[in-house]
Amino acid sequence: MDTLANYTNKVNQVTGKNLDVAITELDIRGTLPISREQQIQQFYDYGNATQACALTQGCVGITLWDFDDTYSWIPYTVSCASILSSLGC
């Protein structure tokens, strides 16, 4: 779980180097089948990622993979997935 402050800090780490950030194929990871608690957490995580981008000059946009976990590619291909995972999982 990342807070708004954590997301904003991660985005600022990149924009602070005079680079634009585009969050592409945003897909918040969860175990399947997804529980109600995980759905609620996803709601907050998507909101925090969106707010962090909106609050940070240099964040140029967000693209979602899909709106339904049925089509998520994450559980099948990614062992570590988080916003800006290159900055650390």
MIMARLUM-162271 format. One line per 10 residues: number of its first residue (from 1); their letters; for each residue x negated, y, z of N, C-alpha, C, O. Coordinates in steps of 0.05 Angstrom, whole numbers. Atoms other than C-alpha are relative to their C-alpha. Layout:
NUM> a> X,Y,Z,X,Y,Z,X,Y,Z,X,Y,Z | ...
END
This chain:
1> mdtlanytnk> -17,-23,0,0,0,0,-18,25,0,-35,28,17 | 14,-25,1,-27,67,-20,19,23,7,42,23,-2 | -15,-24,-7,-3,132,9,-3,21,-22,-20,19,-39 | 3,-23,19,8,196,-31,-28,12,3,-40,18,-18 | 27,-11,-4,-57,222,0,-21,-17,-13,-40,-7,-25 | 19,18,12,-95,161,-23,0,2,-31,-21,3,-43 | -2,-3,29,-68,165,-94,-11,26,-10,-27,27,-29 | 10,-26,8,-82,239,-98,-30,2,2,-43,13,-15 | 29,1,-3,-152,229,-72,-14,-15,-23,-34,-6,-33 | 11,16,22,-166,176,-125,1,15,-26,-18,15,-41
11> vnqvtgknld> -2,-16,25,-140,220,-181,-19,24,1,-32,30,-19 | 18,-22,-3,-180,279,-154,-29,-7,-3,-45,9,-12 | 28,9,3,-244,238,-154,-8,1,-30,-31,7,-36 | 5,-1,29,-238,235,-230,2,28,-11,-15,38,-25 | -4,-27,11,-210,304,-245,-21,19,12,-27,39,-1 | 21,-16,-12,-263,333,-198,-26,0,-17,-43,16,-13 | 23,2,18,-314,312,-251,6,12,-27,-7,6,-47 | -9,-13,24,-278,354,-303,9,-19,-22,5,-15,-46 | -11,19,18,-245,294,-334,30,-1,4,40,2,27 | -29,3,-2,-171,287,-350,6,-29,9,-10,-47,4
21> vaiteldirg> -9,26,-8,-133,228,-320,26,-5,-14,44,11,-15 | -25,10,11,-79,189,-357,4,-27,12,-12,-46,7 | -6,26,-13,-49,133,-316,16,-16,-21,39,-9,-27 | -13,15,22,-32,82,-370,7,-28,10,-7,-41,25 | -10,26,-6,8,18,-365,2,-5,31,-5,-26,40 | -4,2,-29,24,31,-291,19,-23,6,42,-23,-3 | -15,23,-7,49,-35,-263,-8,-7,28,-30,-17,32 | 6,5,-28,51,-42,-187,2,-30,6,23,-42,2 | 2,29,-4,30,-112,-168,17,-9,24,19,5,44 | -15,13,-22,73,-158,-125,1,-30,-6,-1,-38,-29
31> tlpisreqqi> -2,29,4,80,-233,-115,28,-6,-10,47,7,-2 | -26,8,11,136,-268,-152,8,-26,14,-9,-43,19 | -22,-19,4,191,-279,-136,-3,23,20,-12,20,43 | 4,-24,-16,192,-209,-109,22,3,21,45,-2,16 | -19,-3,-22,224,-196,-42,12,28,1,2,46,-13 | -12,-26,-3,269,-138,-23,-20,20,11,-21,43,3 | 20,-18,-12,213,-109,20,-21,8,-21,-30,31,-21 | 19,-6,21,165,-113,-39,12,20,-20,-2,38,-30 | -13,-19,19,216,-77,-84,0,28,12,-5,47,-2 | 0,-26,-13,221,-22,-33,-28,12,0,-31,36,-5
41> qqfydygnat> 27,-10,0,146,-16,-28,-8,9,-28,-22,29,-32 | 5,-8,27,141,-14,-104,12,27,-6,0,44,-19 | -14,-25,3,191,43,-104,-18,23,11,-22,43,-3 | 17,-21,-12,146,83,-57,-27,2,-15,-37,24,-19 | 26,-1,15,82,64,-95,3,14,-27,-14,30,-34 | -4,-14,25,110,86,-162,4,30,5,-6,46,-9 | -4,-28,-7,134,150,-129,-25,14,7,-30,37,-1 | 26,-12,-9,66,163,-97,-18,4,-24,-31,25,-26 | 17,-3,24,29,151,-163,10,23,-17,-6,39,-27 | -12,-21,16,77,197,-199,-5,27,12,-12,46,-1
51> qacaltqgcv> 5,-25,-14,72,252,-147,-29,8,-1,-35,31,-5 | 29,-6,1,-4,247,-145,-7,12,-26,-23,31,-28 | 6,-10,26,-7,258,-219,12,28,-4,-1,46,-13 | -14,-26,3,44,315,-217,-14,22,16,-14,45,8 | 13,-19,-17,5,349,-161,-29,7,-7,-41,25,4 | 28,-2,6,-63,343,-193,-4,12,-28,3,0,-48 | 7,-12,25,-86,391,-247,-20,-19,-14,-40,-26,-2 | 18,18,15,-119,348,-300,12,-28,-3,1,-45,-18 | -14,26,4,-72,288,-293,21,6,-22,40,21,-18 | -15,-8,24,-41,290,-362,25,-18,-6,40,-11,-23
61> gitlwdfddt> -24,16,5,11,235,-357,-2,-28,12,-23,-38,20 | -3,27,-9,36,167,-336,16,-16,-20,36,-6,-31 | -14,18,17,57,109,-379,6,-26,16,-12,-37,28 | -7,24,-14,95,50,-349,-1,-24,-20,4,-21,-44 | 0,24,16,88,-21,-374,29,-8,-7,35,-12,-30 | -28,6,4,162,-36,-365,15,7,26,2,14,45 | -16,-7,-24,218,-24,-316,9,-24,15,24,-22,35 | -10,25,-12,229,-97,-297,-24,-19,5,-39,-24,-14 | 22,18,-6,181,-145,-262,0,-26,-17,-20,-40,-18 | -2,24,16,206,-201,-308,-22,-1,-21,-32,-22,-29
71> yswipytvsc> 18,-1,23,158,-177,-362,-28,9,9,-44,16,-9 | 26,-9,-10,98,-159,-318,-22,-19,-10,-20,-43,-8 | 23,16,8,31,-182,-345,-20,-4,23,-37,-21,22 | 19,0,-23,-5,-171,-278,-4,-27,12,-27,-35,15 | 5,25,-15,7,-238,-243,-16,-20,-16,-28,-39,-5 | 12,20,17,-21,-276,-302,-29,7,-10,-43,-10,-20 | 26,-8,12,-83,-235,-321,-18,16,17,-42,18,11 | 17,-19,-15,-109,-189,-267,-3,-10,29,17,-16,43 | 5,9,-27,-142,-211,-202,0,24,20,6,20,43 | 0,-23,-18,-148,-140,-174,12,23,-16,1,32,-36
81> asilsslgc> -14,-21,15,-100,-86,-195,9,22,19,26,17,37 | -10,-24,-15,-91,-17,-165,-6,24,-16,-22,23,-35 | 6,-24,15,-90,53,-190,-30,6,1,-42,6,22 | 28,-6,3,-159,70,-215,-17,-22,13,-36,-16,28 | 14,22,-13,-184,1,-195,-30,1,-4,-46,-12,11 | 29,-2,4,-252,18,-224,-14,15,22,-38,14,25 | 11,-14,-23,-261,61,-162,-1,-18,24,-10,-9,45 | 1,19,-22,-253,0,-118,27,-13,5,47,1,5 | -25,15,-5,-201,-54,-105,6,-1,30,26,-13,38
END
